Amino acid sequence: MSSILFEEFRTPKLTLANRIVMAPMTRRASPGGVPDANVARYYQRRAEGGVGLIVTEGTTINRPAASDNTSIPNFHTPASLAGWRQVVDAVHAAGGKIAPQLWHHGLARRAGSGPHPDAPSEGPSASDADQHAMNDADIAFTVAAFAMAAANAKQLGFDAVELHGAHGYLIDQFLWERTNRRSDAYGGDLAARTRFATEVVRAVRKAVGPEFPVIFRFSQWKSQDYEARLANTPDELEQLLTPLADAGVDIFHASTRRYWEPEFAGSALNLAGWARKLTGLPAISVGSVGLSGADFMAQLRGDSQGAGTDSLDKLLQRMEEGEFDLIAIGRALLSDPQWAAKVRDGRLQELHPFDRAAMQTLV
């Protein structure tokens, strides 16, 4: 298929062979938090299949309450960093590029879970005895942990780094008024609530230098509230994104459940389209690409076992019109590592429909 999907993407900091990104998808397949040879082969297969950029599953920073599962990979122990180096080498050997997604669960972490079950879950505010409202020292250590992880990513040979600021996890919790009820400099109106996120971005930028690409993933929806909104208008979205761009973000990854849905009344632009329009920076869109049927959250809940394949015509039209620059593929790539190559070669009849069973193994 000769289309914009397979045109080169180029910025002063990042060049990709095409516009296809592997979306970050939690796999819980790294025992003890260490990505092993199976994880390396899992990502390598997507690079061999023609994905332009792989964004890894969320990998947790060096904070005791950052993770809720011992099989989620971390990005700070020597063993895990050695495992990630094997992943990078495998992807590069296949001609691909890769970025780790750096993650802290915040208050979304279940009490008593993860590699440090005695640590209280932490976030901007606390609503029960098992949660801890972060003080200035906690915030400073957390910002430094994000920066150290980003520095490690660069040292290991990753091609970029993504900060997980979406879906109701720690960075997003500081942005959202329902989870940030602080009265200090980290709380208040939307502009004030961006302070933690911008401090993380600024520290990461300092740690990796001016030329290393920094991606920031954000969303309106939360795992616990699909209808949640950080910004109700384009002006509010600009208040959110402009400080992040000024702090050092190079690319915005706008997470939506369905890429074709407009974000604000009066415009067909989706969330990534608005991010691109308001900041002038490249944007990644995502959400049920190439699939028909129930969205991914229904399948995570077990309400649906799979999804069929669907046309890419509307996606290509939006990209040709310049609405966004890159498109992230999630579930379609879980079931079919060769998805990009099959689309490129026009072998659409060979695409595998998504089966929820693919979430239980590293295909």
C-alpha positions in Angstrom: 0.0 0.0 0.0 1.5 3.3 -1.1 0.2 5.8 1.4 1.1 8.4 4.0 1.4 5.6 6.5 4.7 4.6 4.9 6.2 8.0 4.3 9.2 8.9 6.3 8.7 11.0 9.4 11.5 13.4 10.1 12.2 16.1 12.7 15.6 17.5 13.7 15.6 15.0 16.6 13.9 11.9 15.3 13.7 10.2 11.9 11.4 7.2 11.4 11.0 5.0 8.4 7.2 5.3 8.5 4.3 6.8 10.5 3.3 3.7 12.4 3.9 3.6 16.2 3.4 0.6 18.4 1.2 1.8 21.3 2.4 1.1 24.9 0.4 -1.9 26.3 1.0 -3.4 29.7 1.9 -7.1 29.5 2.9 -8.1 33.0 5.4 -10.6 31.5 8.7 -9.5 33.2 9.1 -11.7 36.4 10.7 -9.7 39.2 10.4 -6.6 37.1 13.1 -7.8 34.7 12.4 -7.9 30.9 13.8 -11.2 29.6 14.6 -12.8 26.3 10.9 -13.4 25.6 10.2 -9.7 26.0 13.1 -8.8 23.7 11.8 -11.2 21.0 8.2 -9.8 21.4 9.4 -6.3 20.6 11.8 -7.5 17.9 9.0 -9.2 16.1 7.2 -5.8 15.8 10.3 -4.2 14.5 10.7 -7.0 11.9 7.1 -6.5 11.0 7.8 -2.9 9.9 6.7 -0.7 12.8 8.4 2.7 12.6 8.6 3.4 16.4 7.9 1.0 19.3 6.8 2.6 22.5 7.3 0.0 25.2 4.7 -1.0 27.9 4.8 1.2 30.9 8.0 0.7 32.9 8.2 2.0 36.4 10.5 4.6 37.9 12.5 4.2 41.2 9.8 5.0 43.7 8.5 2.3 46.1 4.9 2.8 45.2 5.3 3.2 41.5 4.2 -0.3 40.6 1.2 -2.5 41.5 2.6 -5.8 40.1 5.9 -7.6 40.4 5.7 -8.7 36.7 5.5 -5.1 35.4 9.0 -4.2 34.2 10.9 -1.5 36.1 13.5 0.9 34.8 15.9 1.3 37.6 17.4 -1.9 39.0 20.7 -3.2 37.4 19.1 -6.4 36.3 16.2 -4.6 34.6 18.4 -2.1 32.9 20.5 -5.0 31.5 17.2 -6.6 30.3 16.2 -3.4 28.6 19.6 -3.2 26.8 18.8 -6.6 25.3 15.5 -5.3 24.2 17.0 -2.2 22.5 19.7 -4.3 20.8 17.1 -6.8 19.5 14.9 -4.0 18.1 17.9 -2.2 16.5 19.1 -5.4 15.0 15.7 -5.7 13.2 16.0 -2.1 11.9 13.5 -0.6 14.3 13.5 2.3 16.8 12.2 2.2 20.3 11.3 4.4 23.3 10.5 3.3 26.8 7.4 4.6 28.5 8.2 5.8 32.0 5.4 5.3 34.5 4.3 5.8 38.1 0.9 4.4 39.1 0.2 7.0 41.8 -3.1 6.5 43.6 -4.2 4.0 40.9 -2.0 1.5 42.7 -3.8 -1.0 44.9 -2.8 -0.9 48.6 -0.4 -3.7 49.5 0.5 -4.5 45.9 3.7 -4.5 43.8 7.3 -5.1 44.7 7.0 -2.9 47.8 3.6 -3.8 49.3 4.3 -2.0 52.6 4.7 1.4 50.8 1.5 3.5 50.9 0.2 4.5 47.5 1.1 8.1 46.8 -0.4 11.0 44.8 -1.2 14.7 44.9 -4.0 14.1 47.5 -5.1 11.3 49.7 -8.6 10.0 50.3 -8.0 7.1 52.8 -5.5 5.7 55.3 -3.7 3.6 52.6 -2.8 6.6 50.6 -0.2 9.3 51.1 -0.4 12.9 49.9 3.0 13.7 48.5 5.0 16.4 50.2 7.7 18.6 48.7 10.4 16.0 49.3 8.4 13.2 47.8 7.7 15.3 44.7 11.4 16.3 44.4 12.5 12.6 44.6 9.9 11.6 42.1 10.9 14.2 39.6 14.5 13.1 40.0 13.5 9.5 39.5 11.8 10.3 36.2 14.9 12.2 35.1 17.3 9.4 36.1 15.2 6.9 34.2 15.3 9.1 31.1 19.0 9.4 31.4 19.3 5.6 31.6 17.2 5.3 28.5 19.5 7.5 26.6 22.6 5.7 27.9 21.1 2.3 27.0 20.6 3.4 23.4 16.9 4.1 23.2 15.8 6.4 20.4 13.4 8.5 22.5 11.6 8.5 25.8 7.9 8.7 26.6 6.4 10.1 29.8 3.1 8.5 30.8 0.9 11.4 31.7 -2.4 9.8 30.9 -5.2 7.5 32.1 -5.4 8.6 35.7 -1.9 7.7 36.8 0.4 9.9 38.8 1.3 12.7 36.4 -2.3 12.8 35.2 -3.5 12.8 38.9 -1.8 16.1 39.4 -3.4 17.5 36.2 -7.0 16.4 37.1 -9.0 18.5 39.5 -10.8 15.4 40.9 -7.6 13.9 42.1 -5.6 17.1 42.8 -7.2 18.9 45.7 -4.0 20.6 46.9 -3.9 24.2 48.0 -0.2 24.7 47.6 1.8 25.6 44.4 1.0 22.2 42.9 -2.8 22.6 43.0 -5.5 25.1 42.1 -6.6 26.1 38.6 -5.5 24.2 35.5 -2.4 26.2 34.9 -1.2 25.5 38.5 -2.0 21.9 38.2 0.5 21.6 35.3 3.4 22.4 37.7 4.3 18.8 38.6 4.2 17.6 35.0 6.2 20.5 33.7 8.8 19.9 36.5 9.1 16.3 35.3 9.5 17.3 31.7 12.0 20.0 32.5 14.1 17.6 34.6 14.0 15.0 31.9 15.0 17.5 29.3 18.0 18.5 31.4 19.0 14.9 32.0 18.9 13.9 28.3 20.1 17.1 26.7 18.6 19.2 24.0 18.7 16.7 21.1 17.0 13.6 22.6 13.3 13.3 21.7 10.8 13.5 24.6 7.3 12.3 24.0 4.4 13.1 26.4 1.3 10.9 26.5 -1.9 12.5 27.9 -5.6 11.8 27.8 -8.9 13.2 28.8 -10.4 9.9 29.9 -9.2 8.0 32.9 -9.3 4.2 33.6 -11.8 4.9 36.3 -13.9 7.5 34.4 -14.2 7.3 30.6 -16.0 10.7 30.5 -13.4 12.6 32.5 -12.0 15.8 30.9 -8.9 17.9 31.7 -9.9 20.5 29.2 -13.5 21.4 28.2 -12.5 23.8 25.5 -9.5 24.4 23.1 -8.4 27.3 25.2 -8.2 25.1 28.3 -6.3 22.5 26.3 -3.8 25.2 25.3 -3.4 26.1 28.9 -2.5 22.5 29.6 -0.2 21.8 26.7 1.7 25.1 26.2 3.7 24.8 29.5 4.6 21.2 28.7 5.8 22.2 25.2 7.8 25.1 26.8 9.3 22.7 29.3 10.8 20.5 26.6 8.2 18.1 25.1 8.9 17.3 21.4 5.9 15.2 20.5 2.4 14.9 22.1 0.8 11.4 22.2 -2.9 12.0 22.6 -4.6 8.9 23.9 -8.2 8.4 22.9 -10.4 5.3 22.8 -11.5 6.0 19.2 -9.3 8.1 16.9 -12.2 9.3 14.7 -14.2 11.0 17.5 -14.0 14.8 17.5 -12.7 16.3 20.7 -14.7 19.6 20.9 -18.0 20.8 19.4 -17.7 22.6 16.2 -14.7 20.9 14.8 -13.9 17.4 13.5 -10.4 17.5 14.9 -9.6 14.7 17.4 -7.4 15.2 20.5 -4.2 14.7 18.6 -5.3 17.1 16.0 -5.9 19.8 18.5 -2.6 19.2 20.2 -0.8 19.7 16.9 -2.9 22.8 16.1 -2.4 24.4 19.4 1.3 23.7 20.0 2.7 23.3 16.4 4.4 20.1 17.6 4.1 16.7 16.0 1.3 14.6 17.4 0.5 10.9 17.7 -3.1 9.7 17.6 -4.4 6.3 18.7 -7.6 4.5 19.4 -9.2 1.3 17.8 -7.2 1.7 14.5 -8.1 -1.0 11.9 -10.6 -2.7 14.2 -14.3 -3.0 14.4 -16.5 -3.9 17.4 -16.0 -3.2 21.1 -13.2 -0.9 22.2 -10.2 -2.1 24.2 -11.6 -1.2 27.6 -14.6 -3.5 27.0 -12.1 -6.3 26.1 -10.0 -5.6 29.2 -13.1 -6.0 31.3 -14.0 -9.2 29.5 -17.2 -7.8 28.0 -16.0 -8.8 24.5 -13.5 -11.4 23.4 -12.3 -9.8 20.3 -12.7 -7.3 17.4 -12.8 -7.7 13.7 -10.7 -5.8 11.1 -11.8 -2.5 9.6 -10.9 -0.2 6.8 -8.1 2.3 7.1 -9.6 4.8 4.6 -10.7 7.4 7.2 -7.4 7.2 9.0 -5.5 7.8 5.8 -7.7 10.7 4.9 -7.1 12.4 8.3 -3.4 11.9 8.0 -3.2 13.2 4.4 -5.1 16.3 5.6 -2.4 16.8 8.2 -4.5 16.4 11.3 -1.8 14.4 13.1 1.6 13.0 12.1 1.8 9.5 13.5 -0.6 6.8 14.4 -0.2 4.3 17.3 -1.5 0.8 16.8 -2.4 -1.3 19.9 -4.6 -4.4 19.8 -4.0 -5.0 16.1 -0.3 -5.4 16.8 -0.9 -7.6 19.8 -2.5 -10.3 17.6 -0.4 -9.7 14.5 3.3 -8.7 14.7 3.3 -8.4 10.9 0.4 -5.9 10.8 2.5 -3.1 9.4 4.1 -5.2 6.7 0.8 -6.7 5.6 -0.8 -3.2 5.3 2.2 -1.9 3.4 2.1 -4.8 1.0 -1.7 -4.7 0.5 -2.2 -8.1 2.1 -5.2 -6.8 4.1 -7.1 -10.1 3.8 -4.2 -11.7 5.8 -4.7 -9.4 8.8 -5.5 -11.3 12.0 -8.6 -10.1 13.9 -7.9 -9.2 17.5 -8.5 -12.0 20.0 -8.5 -11.3 23.7 -6.4 -14.4 24.2 -3.4 -12.4 22.7 -3.4 -10.3 25.9 -2.4 -13.4 27.9 0.8 -14.2 26.0 3.7 -12.6 24.1 2.8 -13.4 20.5 
